[in-house]
Amino acid sequence: MSLLDGVASHWIRIAADRWPKDLREDLTSEWLAEMSVMGGLRRLRFAFSLAASPPVGDENGVPMGWREIVPGLGRRVRPFLVLFLAGFATMLMAGAVSVLAGAAEQLTTGFSSLEKRTPLGIGLYILVTLIAYASFGLFGTLLARRHPVARGPRTAASRLLWTLAAVAAVAAGMTTQTLLFGSGPVQTVAVGMWAATAGIVCVGAVLIARGGLLWLGRVLGVGLGLILFDLACIEIGLRQAAARVLGVGEGGSTYDAGPYIDPARVDVSHGPLWFPSALIGPSPNAGRAPDSDIEIAWWLSSVVIGMMLGLLLIVCYTVRTAIPAPAARATKVAVPVPVAPVRRGRPIALALTGVALATWAAALAFLPSRVVRYQADPEFGIWTYEVRLAAITLAVLGLAFALTGRGRALWPALLAGFVLVVADKALSGTGLPEPTTAAIAAATGGLTSWAAWWLGVNVRGTATPQSVRRGRIVIALFAAVTAPALYLQATWPDTIDTDPPTPWGLPLGTAVICGGLAAMAVVAALSARIRPLRRTTGAVLATLSVLAFAAIGAVSGLPSEIPVLLALICGPWTIAITVLIAWNRPRRPWLSGIRWVLAAIVSIPAQIAVFYILMVPGFAAEEYLLAGAGFAGAWDGIGTFVTVLAIATGYALITARAMRERVALPPRPAWQPLPTV
């Protein structure tokens, strides 16, 4: 193929992209047939006219979208936008990983000073950071598969160009985050040095990987990055040591307090040790290294984590994009899935709804007065409100499950939950007698549930077997994530001067609601399976889950940290419910089992990182709810249930969408080159 033919083929491809997918193949065939009888320059003019001309206007006057006016722009810009957001998220996750690794280390020292670091604590710190680095490397590979900047560039110049463009996109995202939330100009300089280092590393890794040595390219790229980062951290550390510190005087005036570290205390000969010291955590040589080295390594520890996360991300991304594009594969579309009848689970869901409403009414009426006298631990107020909020959540899930397959399930259930939250706020602090408040709350819950049921049954929608199964999956996973959430509030007074030390209603309500959410998760998961389990097996699974979660909730008020730590079962428990839904006679059961076990292990640190990211907005939202319920001001503690609700929503929706059954269709035909005359 000549150069002119290649340019003409590219313009034909641009012209075809402006038309709907079902017309592109026919139009391309017609254009190629016409061009096959033309000369070289005339063929080029014809292809250019097609690429420059917009499609014919719609006969009904529908305006053309930007995809038709500027063909392929979204597809070409999207990878760079994704990389920009990935770089932005990398710097955000650097802080989360640093906090998570520090918390894991302090578990070994009883949250004492970092001056008492132990080998076990340092090992835990390194383990958490290594898991984060590996996760970002995998994330970069997945991004390259879904959003490559170029699929297998052919020439060395094109490989160099696309690699540097990808590095620039990630660096732009990291720089933006640093300018918005960074700690100063030195951190911005660190990002710039990261970009220069990553560009050199990625070009070398891509040249090695192009010969088929993918793993060698990744390993050598990361190794070269470590060497260059060690040199870069010397310059970054010296800049941070020389950075000016502003002091605050009387009346709020500021003055120059001098450099961050006295230049006389900085020994440049120790510079090569700053990077490895920062890799294993802040102040690793406390008591032995000079103070200046400790302070520089302390500051570099969070910077180094961001640099390493970005390095693993971009190296794995560019190496994966350097390999040739895979051959056309069979596409997949959703097909009808047989769904088991829901009649067996509907009575259980309605019973759980009744239990949840009764628990909510009792907690609303009787718990606040019994918690007031426990001034030794004001966090009981937050625990009380979260029991009520969790009861409303269980009632909403029960209503939604009972309505699946009967009509509208989502909006009536959500509307009922909104009404119950408003009623909770209205009945809080009214001064009515406790039995009267309980009766009003029970009547409100019953009427609201009946209205939601009537609305869902009478306002029918077009429910398909796929949508019914997807709804059950969402309910199962949502209940699984929220089941251990109340354990995070398990606490006891600092000074045990009351008998009993914890209001008995809090552990009782926690046991009932956590057991109910566990039952809801198992019942919904069993009904969402394609191959139903035996009735006996399902009953055993549900019973054991209810007993386990209820037992943990019952001991949540004892003076022990075990119930709080058992909240970490959220990740493995959610993975178990996912397996219960998705496990349908795999071809390689042992390999699938190993993958699920690894997913359960990784879910433990992953849930902590996600919770840390969403904790601030979740706490702000729950503060508003607590203020409306009368638990603001004198109460102390951190509300966590709204954050868990946000995590449950995201995980349930994404996983339910990924669990659609698919079948293979014939592969799409490859692009045919322009025939020569």
C-alpha positions in Angstrom: 0.0 0.0 0.0 1.4 3.4 -1.0 1.5 6.5 1.2 -1.5 8.0 -0.6 -3.5 4.9 -0.2 -2.8 4.9 3.5 -3.9 8.5 3.9 -7.0 7.8 1.8 -7.9 4.8 4.0 -7.5 6.9 7.1 -9.9 9.5 5.7 -12.4 6.9 4.7 -12.3 5.6 8.3 -12.9 9.1 9.6 -15.9 9.5 7.2 -17.4 6.2 8.3 -17.2 7.1 12.0 -19.7 9.9 11.4 -22.4 7.4 10.5 -24.4 5.0 12.7 -22.7 1.6 13.2 -25.2 -0.3 11.2 -24.5 1.8 8.1 -20.7 2.0 8.3 -19.9 -1.3 6.6 -22.2 -0.7 3.7 -21.0 2.8 3.1 -17.4 1.8 3.4 -17.9 -0.9 0.8 -19.5 1.6 -1.6 -16.8 4.2 -1.2 -14.0 1.6 -1.7 -15.7 0.3 -4.8 -15.9 3.8 -6.3 -12.3 4.6 -5.3 -11.0 1.4 -6.9 -11.5 2.9 -10.4 -10.0 6.3 -9.6 -6.5 7.5 -10.0 -4.2 8.3 -7.1 -4.8 12.1 -6.7 -8.5 11.8 -7.6 -8.8 9.0 -5.1 -7.2 11.2 -2.4 -9.5 14.2 -3.2 -12.6 11.9 -3.0 -11.6 10.5 0.4 -10.9 13.9 1.7 -14.2 15.2 0.6 -15.9 12.4 2.4 -13.9 13.0 5.6 -14.6 16.8 5.5 -18.3 16.6 4.6 -20.9 16.1 7.4 -23.5 13.4 6.9 -26.9 14.2 5.3 -29.2 16.1 7.7 -32.0 14.2 9.4 -35.3 14.3 7.5 -37.1 15.2 10.8 -34.8 18.1 11.6 -32.9 16.3 14.4 -29.7 18.2 15.0 -26.4 16.3 14.7 -24.4 15.5 17.8 -20.8 16.3 18.5 -19.8 12.7 17.6 -21.1 13.3 14.1 -19.7 16.8 13.7 -16.3 15.9 15.0 -15.9 12.2 14.3 -13.9 10.1 16.7 -12.9 13.0 18.9 -14.5 11.5 22.0 -12.8 8.1 21.4 -9.4 9.8 20.9 -9.7 12.1 23.9 -11.2 9.6 26.3 -7.9 7.7 27.1 -6.2 10.9 28.0 -9.1 12.0 30.2 -9.0 8.6 31.9 -5.3 8.9 32.5 -5.7 12.4 33.8 -8.3 11.2 36.4 -6.1 8.2 37.2 -3.2 10.6 38.0 -5.5 12.7 40.1 -6.7 9.7 42.0 -3.2 8.4 42.5 -2.3 11.4 44.7 -5.5 11.1 46.6 -4.8 7.4 47.2 -1.3 8.1 48.4 -2.6 9.7 51.5 -5.1 6.9 52.1 -2.3 4.3 51.7 0.0 6.2 54.0 -2.7 6.4 56.8 -3.7 2.7 56.3 -0.1 1.5 56.4 0.6 3.6 59.5 -2.6 2.2 61.2 -1.6 -1.4 60.4 1.8 -0.8 61.9 0.4 0.9 65.1 -1.7 -2.2 65.7 1.5 -3.9 66.8 2.5 -1.1 69.2 -0.9 -0.4 70.7 -1.1 3.0 68.9 1.9 4.3 70.8 4.6 6.6 69.5 6.4 5.8 66.2 9.7 6.0 68.2 9.0 2.4 69.3 8.8 0.8 65.8 9.2 -3.0 65.8 10.3 -5.3 63.0 6.8 -6.7 62.9 5.3 -3.2 62.5 7.7 -2.2 59.8 6.9 -5.5 58.0 3.2 -4.7 58.1 3.8 -1.2 56.8 5.8 -2.6 53.9 3.2 -5.3 53.2 0.3 -2.8 53.0 2.3 -0.5 50.6 3.3 -3.5 48.4 -0.3 -4.5 48.1 -1.2 -1.0 47.1 1.6 -0.9 44.5 0.5 -4.2 43.0 -3.1 -3.1 42.9 -2.1 0.1 41.0 0.0 -2.0 38.6 -3.0 -4.2 37.9 -5.2 -1.1 37.6 -2.8 0.3 35.0 -3.0 -3.0 33.0 -6.8 -2.9 33.1 -6.9 0.7 31.9 -4.6 -0.2 29.0 -7.0 -2.9 27.9 -10.1 -0.7 28.1 -8.7 2.8 27.2 -5.4 2.5 25.3 -3.9 5.7 23.8 -2.8 3.6 20.8 -3.2 -0.1 20.0 0.2 -1.5 19.1 2.0 1.4 17.4 4.2 0.1 14.7 7.2 2.5 14.5 9.6 3.4 17.2 8.7 7.1 16.8 5.0 6.4 17.3 5.8 4.3 20.4 7.9 7.1 21.8 5.2 9.7 21.1 2.2 7.8 22.6 4.3 6.7 25.7 5.3 10.3 26.5 1.7 11.5 25.9 0.4 8.9 28.4 3.0 10.0 31.0 2.1 13.6 30.4 -1.6 12.9 31.0 -1.0 11.2 34.3 1.5 13.9 35.4 -1.1 16.5 34.6 -3.6 14.8 36.9 -1.1 14.5 39.6 -0.1 18.2 39.2 -3.7 19.3 39.4 -4.3 17.4 42.6 -1.1 18.8 44.1 -2.0 22.4 43.2 -5.4 22.0 44.7 -4.7 20.0 47.8 -0.9 19.8 48.0 1.4 20.8 50.9 3.5 23.4 49.0 5.6 24.1 46.0 8.2 21.4 46.8 5.5 18.8 46.3 4.8 20.3 42.9 8.5 20.1 42.0 8.4 16.4 43.1 5.6 15.7 40.7 7.6 17.4 37.9 10.7 15.2 38.7 8.4 12.2 38.8 7.2 13.0 35.2 10.8 13.3 33.9 11.8 10.0 35.6 8.6 8.2 34.5 9.1 9.3 30.9 12.6 7.8 30.7 11.5 4.6 32.5 8.4 4.1 30.3 10.3 4.6 27.1 12.8 1.9 28.1 10.2 -0.5 29.3 8.2 -0.1 26.1 11.2 -0.8 23.9 11.9 -4.0 25.9 8.3 -5.1 26.0 7.8 -4.6 22.2 9.9 -7.7 21.7 7.4 -9.8 23.7 9.2 -9.6 27.0 6.3 -8.0 28.9 7.3 -9.0 32.4 10.9 -8.2 31.8 9.9 -4.7 30.6 7.8 -4.2 33.8 10.5 -5.4 36.2 13.3 -3.5 34.6 11.2 -0.4 34.3 10.3 -0.5 38.0 13.9 -1.2 38.9 15.2 1.7 36.8 12.5 3.9 38.4 13.8 3.0 41.9 17.3 4.0 41.0 16.2 7.3 39.4 13.8 8.1 42.3 16.7 7.6 44.7 18.6 10.4 42.9 15.5 12.5 42.6 14.7 12.3 46.3 18.1 13.9 47.1 17.1 17.0 45.2 13.5 16.9 46.6 14.8 16.4 50.2 17.2 19.3 49.9 14.5 21.6 48.5 12.2 20.6 51.4 15.0 21.3 53.9 15.6 24.7 52.5 11.9 25.6 52.2 10.9 28.7 54.2 8.5 28.2 57.1 6.0 30.9 58.1 5.5 31.6 61.8 2.4 33.2 63.3 2.9 36.1 65.6 0.7 38.2 67.8 -2.5 39.3 66.2 -2.3 36.7 63.5 0.6 38.3 61.6 3.0 36.0 59.8 6.8 36.2 59.7 9.6 34.2 58.1 10.7 31.6 60.7 13.6 30.4 58.6 14.2 27.2 56.7 12.4 23.9 57.4 15.6 22.4 58.6 18.8 24.2 59.5 21.2 23.8 56.6 24.0 23.0 59.0 22.2 19.9 60.2 21.7 18.5 56.7 24.3 16.0 55.6 24.2 15.5 51.9 26.2 12.3 52.1 23.1 10.7 53.7 21.0 11.7 50.7 21.0 8.3 49.0 19.5 6.8 52.2 16.5 9.1 52.3 14.5 7.3 49.6 14.9 3.7 51.0 14.2 5.2 54.5 11.0 6.8 53.2 9.9 3.5 51.5 9.8 1.6 54.8 7.9 4.3 56.6 8.5 7.6 58.5 11.4 7.8 61.0 12.5 4.2 60.6 15.8 4.9 62.3 14.5 6.8 65.3 17.2 7.0 68.0 20.0 6.2 65.6 19.9 8.5 62.6 20.4 12.3 62.8 17.3 14.3 63.4 17.6 16.0 59.9 17.4 12.6 58.2 14.4 11.6 60.3 12.5 14.8 59.4 13.3 14.5 55.7 12.4 10.8 55.5 9.2 11.6 57.4 8.2 14.2 54.9 9.2 12.1 51.9 7.3 9.0 53.1 3.9 10.3 51.7 5.6 11.8 48.6 7.3 8.5 47.8 4.1 6.5 48.1 2.5 8.7 45.5 5.5 8.5 43.2 5.6 4.7 43.5 1.8 4.3 42.9 2.1 6.5 39.8 5.2 4.6 38.5 3.5 1.2 38.8 0.4 2.6 37.1 2.1 4.2 34.1 4.7 1.4 33.6 2.1 -1.3 33.4 -0.2 0.9 31.3 2.5 1.7 28.7 3.9 -1.8 28.5 0.4 -3.2 27.9 -0.4 -0.7 25.2 2.9 -1.4 23.4 1.9 -5.0 22.4 0.1 -5.5 19.1 -3.7 -5.2 19.1 -5.4 -8.6 19.7 -7.3 -10.3 17.0 -11.1 -9.7 16.7 -13.0 -11.6 19.3 -16.5 -12.7 19.5 -18.6 -10.0 21.1 -21.2 -10.8 23.8 -24.7 -9.6 24.4 -27.1 -10.3 27.3 -29.5 -13.2 26.8 -32.6 -14.2 28.9 -31.7 -15.9 32.1 -34.0 -18.3 33.9 -35.0 -16.9 37.3 -36.2 -18.9 40.2 -39.6 -18.1 41.6 -39.6 -15.6 44.4 -42.6 -16.9 46.3 -40.4 -18.8 48.9 -38.4 -15.7 49.8 -41.2 -13.2 49.8 -42.7 -14.2 53.2 -39.2 -14.1 54.8 -38.7 -10.6 53.3 -42.0 -9.3 54.7 -41.2 -10.9 58.1 -37.8 -9.1 58.1 -39.6 -5.9 57.3 -41.9 -6.3 60.2 -39.0 -7.1 62.6 -37.1 -4.0 61.3 -40.0 -1.7 61.8 -40.6 -3.0 65.3 -37.0 -2.6 66.2 -37.0 0.9 64.8 -40.1 1.9 66.8 -38.6 0.5 70.0 -35.2 2.1 69.5 -36.9 5.5 68.7 -39.1 5.4 71.8 -37.1 3.7 74.6 -33.4 4.0 73.9 -32.7 7.8 74.0 -33.8 8.1 77.7 -31.7 5.1 78.7 -28.6 6.4 76.9 -28.7 9.9 78.5 -27.4 8.8 81.9 -24.3 7.2 80.3 -22.3 10.4 80.2 -19.1 8.4 80.5 -19.5 7.5 76.8 -21.4 10.0 74.7 -20.9 7.9 71.6 -23.9 5.9 72.7 -26.0 8.6 71.1 -24.5 7.9 67.6 -24.9 4.2 68.2 -28.6 4.6 69.0 -29.3 6.6 65.9 -27.4 4.2 63.7 -29.5 1.3 65.0 -32.6 3.1 63.9 -31.0 4.0 60.5 -30.0 0.4 60.0 -33.5 -0.8 60.9 -35.0 1.5 58.2 -32.4 0.1 55.7 -33.5 -3.4 56.5 -37.2 -2.5 56.1 -36.5 -0.9 52.7 -34.5 -3.9 51.5 -37.3 -6.2 52.6 -40.0 -4.2 50.8 -37.9 -4.0 47.7 -37.3 -7.8 47.6 -41.0 -8.6 48.2 -42.0 -6.3 45.3 -39.5 -7.8 42.8 -41.5 -9.5 40.1 -44.8 -8.0 41.2 -44.4 -4.5 39.9 -42.3 -1.4 40.7 -39.8 -2.3 43.5 -37.1 0.4 43.7 -39.0 3.7 43.9 -41.8 2.6 46.3 -39.2 1.1 48.7 -37.0 4.2 48.5 -40.0 6.5 49.1 -40.9 4.4 52.1 -37.4 4.8 53.5 -37.5 8.6 53.0 -40.8 8.8 54.8 -39.4 6.7 57.7 -36.3 8.9 58.0 -38.5 12.0 58.1 -40.8 10.4 60.7 -37.7 9.5 62.8 -36.7 13.1 62.8 -40.2 14.4 63.6 -40.7 12.0 66.5 -37.3 12.6 68.1 -37.4 14.8 71.2 -41.2 15.4 71.1 -41.5 14.9 74.8 -44.3 12.3 74.4 -44.5 9.3 76.7 -42.4 6.4 75.5 -45.4 4.0 74.9 -47.1 6.7 72.9 -44.0 7.4 70.8 -43.6 3.7 70.2 -47.3 3.3 69.1 -47.1 6.3 66.7 -43.8 5.0 65.2 -45.2 1.5 64.7 -48.4 2.8 63.1 -46.3 5.1 60.9 -44.1 2.2 59.8 -47.1 0.0 59.1 -49.0 2.5 57.1 -45.9 3.5 55.1 -45.1 -0.1 54.3 -48.7 -0.7 53.2 -48.7 2.4 51.0 -45.3 1.3 49.4 -46.7 -2.2 48.8 -49.9 -0.8 47.2 -47.9 1.7 45.1 -45.5 -1.0 43.9 -48.2 -3.5 43.0 -50.6 -1.2 41.2 -48.1 0.9 39.3 -46.8 -1.9 37.1 -43.7 -1.7 35.0 -42.1 -3.8 32.3 -40.2 -6.2 34.5 -38.0 -8.7 32.6 -36.3 -11.8 34.1 -33.0 -10.0 33.7 -34.2 -6.9 35.6 -35.7 -9.1 38.4 -32.5 -11.0 38.8 -30.4 -7.9 38.7 -32.6 -6.3 41.4 -32.2 -9.3 43.7 -28.4 -9.2 43.2 -28.4 -5.5 44.2 -30.5 -6.3 47.3 -28.2 -9.2 48.3 -25.0 -7.3 47.9 -26.4 -4.2 49.6 -27.5 -6.2 52.6 -24.2 -8.0 52.7 -22.1 -4.8 52.9 -24.3 -3.1 55.5 -24.7 -6.2 57.8 -21.5 -5.7 59.8 -21.7 -1.8 59.8 -23.1 -1.4 63.3 -20.1 -3.2 64.8 -18.1 -0.1 64.1 -20.0 1.7 66.9 -19.5 -1.1 69.5 -18.2 0.8 72.5 -18.3 1.0 76.3 -17.8 3.8 78.9 -14.3 4.9 79.7 -15.3 4.9 83.4 -17.6 2.0 84.2 -19.7 3.5 86.9 -23.1 2.2 85.7 -24.7 -1.2 85.9 -24.8 -2.5 83.3 -21.9 -0.6 81.6 -23.8 -0.5 78.3 -27.6 0.0 77.8 -28.9 -3.5 77.0 -31.0 -2.1 74.2 -28.0 -1.3 72.0 -26.5 -4.8 71.8 -30.0 -6.3 71.4 -30.9 -3.9 68.6 -27.5 -4.5 66.9 -28.0 -8.3 67.2 -31.5 -8.2 65.7 -30.7 -5.8 62.8 -27.3 -7.4 61.9 -28.9 -10.8 61.9 -31.8 -9.6 59.8 -29.4 -8.0 57.2 -27.4 -11.2 57.0 -30.6 -13.2 56.5 -31.7 -10.7 53.8 -28.4 -11.1 52.0 -28.5 -14.9 52.0 -32.2 -15.1 50.9 -31.8 -12.6 48.1 -28.5 -14.3 46.9 -30.2 -17.7 46.8 -33.1 -16.4 44.8 -30.7 -14.7 42.3 -28.8 -17.9 41.5 -29.2 -19.4 38.0 -28.9 -22.9 39.4 -31.0 -23.0 42.7 -29.5 -24.8 45.7 -31.3 -27.4 47.7 -33.8 -26.0 50.2 -31.9 -27.7 53.1 -28.6 -26.1 52.0 -30.1 -22.7 51.8 -31.8 -23.0 55.2 -28.5 -24.0 56.8 -26.6 -21.1 55.2 -29.2 -18.6 56.3 -29.4 -20.0 59.8 -25.6 -20.0 60.4 -25.3 -16.5 59.0 -28.1 -15.1 61.2 -26.6 -16.8 64.3 -23.1 -15.6 63.6 -24.0 -12.0 63.0 -26.5 -11.9 65.9 -23.9 -13.4 68.3 -21.4 -10.7 67.4 -24.0 -8.0 67.9 -25.0 -9.4 71.3 -21.5 -9.0 72.7 -20.9 -5.6 71.1 -21.4 -3.8 74.4 -18.8 -5.7 76.3 -15.4 -4.0 77.2 -13.5 -5.6 74.3 -12.2 -4.4 70.9 -13.1 -7.7 69.3 -16.6 -6.6 68.0 -15.1 -3.5 66.4 -12.3 -5.5 64.7 -14.9 -8.0 63.5 -16.3 -5.2 61.3 -13.5 -6.1 59.0 -15.4 -9.3 58.0 -17.4 -7.0 55.7 -15.1 -7.6 52.7 -14.8 -11.4 53.0 -18.5 -11.7 53.8 -19.5 -9.6 50.8 -17.2 -11.7 48.6 -18.9 -14.9 50.0 -22.3 -13.6 49.1 -21.0 -12.7 45.6 -19.7 -16.3 45.2 -23.0 -17.7 46.4 -24.7 -15.8 43.5 -22.1 -16.3 40.8 -20.8 -19.9 41.5 -22.5 -22.0 38.8 -20.4 -25.1 38.0 -17.2 -23.4 36.7 -14.9 -25.3 34.4 -12.0 -25.1 36.7 -13.4 -25.1 40.3 -10.0 -25.1 42.0 -8.7 -22.1 40.0 -12.0 -20.2 40.6 -11.8 -21.0 44.3 -8.3 -19.7 44.6 -9.3 -16.5 42.8 -12.2 -15.9 45.1 -10.0 -16.6 48.2 -7.5 -14.1 47.0 -10.3 -11.6 46.3 -11.5 -12.1 49.9 -8.0 -11.4 51.3 -7.5 -8.3 49.2 -11.0 -7.0 50.2 -9.8 -6.5 53.8 -7.3 -3.6 53.1 -9.4 -2.5 50.1 -12.5 -1.8 52.2 -10.4 0.2 54.6 -9.0 2.4 51.8 -12.5 3.0 50.3 -14.0 3.8 53.7 -11.2 6.3 54.3 -11.9 8.1 51.0 -15.6 8.3 51.6 -15.5 8.9 55.3 -15.4 12.7 55.3 -18.5 13.3 53.0 -20.3 10.4 54.7 -19.7 11.9 58.2 -20.9 15.3 57.0 -24.1 13.8 55.8 -24.7 11.8 58.9 -24.0 14.9 61.1 -27.0 16.6 59.4 -29.2 13.6 60.2 -27.9 13.4 63.8 -28.6 17.1 64.3 -32.2 16.5 63.2 -32.6 13.6 65.5 -31.4 15.5 68.5 -27.9 13.8 68.8 -25.8 16.8 68.0 -23.7 19.1 70.3 -23.3 17.1 73.5 -22.6 13.8 71.6 -19.2 12.8 70.5 -17.9 10.3 68.0 -17.9 9.6 64.3 -20.9 8.4 62.4 -20.1 5.7 59.9 -23.4 4.2 58.6 -24.0 6.7 55.8 -20.5 6.0 54.5 -21.2 2.3 54.5 -24.4 3.0 52.6 -22.5 4.8 49.9 -20.0 1.9 49.6 -22.9 -0.6 49.5 -24.6 1.3 46.7 -21.6 1.5 44.5 -20.5 -2.1 45.0 -24.0 -3.5 44.5 -24.8 -1.6 41.3 -21.4 -2.3 39.7 -21.3 -6.0 40.6 -24.9 -6.5 39.5 -24.2 -5.0 36.1 -21.1 -7.2 35.7 -23.1 -10.4 36.5 -25.2 -10.3 33.4 -25.2 -13.6 31.5 -23.7 -13.3 28.0 -23.3 -15.4 24.9 -20.8 -15.1 22.1 -21.6 -13.8 18.6 -19.5 -13.9 15.5 -16.5 -11.5 15.5 -16.7 -8.2 13.8 -14.9 -8.1 10.4 -11.6 -6.4 10.4 -11.0 -3.2 8.5 -10.2 -4.0 4.9 -7.3 -2.0 3.3 -7.8 0.1 0.3 -7.3 -2.0 -2.9 -4.6 -0.7 -5.3 -5.2 -0.1 -8.9 
